Amino acid sequence: MEIYLIRHTTPHIEKGICYGQSDVPLANSFENEWQALKDKLPIAADVLFSSPLSRCLALASKLGVHYRLPVIQNDRLKELNFGDWEMKQWNDIDATSLQQWMNDYINVKCPNGESYLDLAERVQLFLMHLRTEAPSKVIIVTHHGAMKAMHSILNNVDLKKGMEQKFEFAQPYLYKV
């Protein structure tokens, strides 16, 4: 199976804002990013999945037309839920709580949110389901955190080590499983 992970296009949000599962608009560069992405895609795909957040669905909709495929939304592909920190400036978050989370973000949950382990577990469930369907070519439009978790799982890499992986906006990353 070939899995093409694609991070959504650039969001239109002020730098330094914690936005995880918040629905944020896309930058005006959307159409240019889409045009650049088209040349890097496989010729065909069997199935197209997307996070249900609008910043992923916009790109997934374009891909759906391109491939003549329905977009299958899956909540497991959402970004990390930052809970009470959503849409706050990182600098405005309680320093003690933030430091506790930063010391062990893999296991420590954001207040009323998730830990990175929570995100990885839901991504793992998505991938387990995908493997039972075993399509040949899969396109997944998702978020940076979810992609890092998938990278860790697909390459059998420790989650903390997987967090070092960087994924650019609107770029495909191929994994052969």
PEBEL-V585334 format. One record per helix or strand of 2 or more residues. SS is the DSSP state (alpha for helix, beta for strand). FROM is the first residue (numbers start at 1). LEN is the number of residues. Records with the same first field share a line. If there is no record, write none. Layout:
SS: FROM-LEN + FROM-LEN
//
This chain:
beta: 2-6 + 17-2 + 47-4 + 71-3 + 88-2 + 137-6 + 172-5
alpha: 30-9 + 54-14 + 75-3 + 83-3 + 90-3 + 95-9 + 116-18 + 144-11 + 159-4
//
